[in-house]
């Protein structure tokens, strides 16, 4: 990565937008999971919960990367 503060800021800003998208997707999947459970589709709800776990894991990695870039 170039040693340029503007590059780091732009990258952190882009990652922040992706992180916001991940949070929005997670919220949507959570709502769908609740609907699935309420309507007796537990096996699909379990798969959706697994997708939320992946989003959470990736969100943590994005947050860490954003914080590292913002410290540059």
C-alpha positions, 0 to 999 in steps of 0.5 A: 500500500502506498505510504500516503495518508489520503490513500489510507483515508479513502480506503478506510472510508470505502471499508466503512461503507462496506461495513455499513452494508454488512450491518444492513444485510445482517439486520435483514437476515435477522428479520428473515430468520425470525420470520422463518422461525415463526413460520416453522422453517427452522432448517432454513433459519439455522442456515440464515443464522450461520450466514449472520455468524459469517457477517459478524466475523467479517465485520470484526475483521473490517472494523480492525482494518478500518481502525488500523488505516485511520491510525496512519 
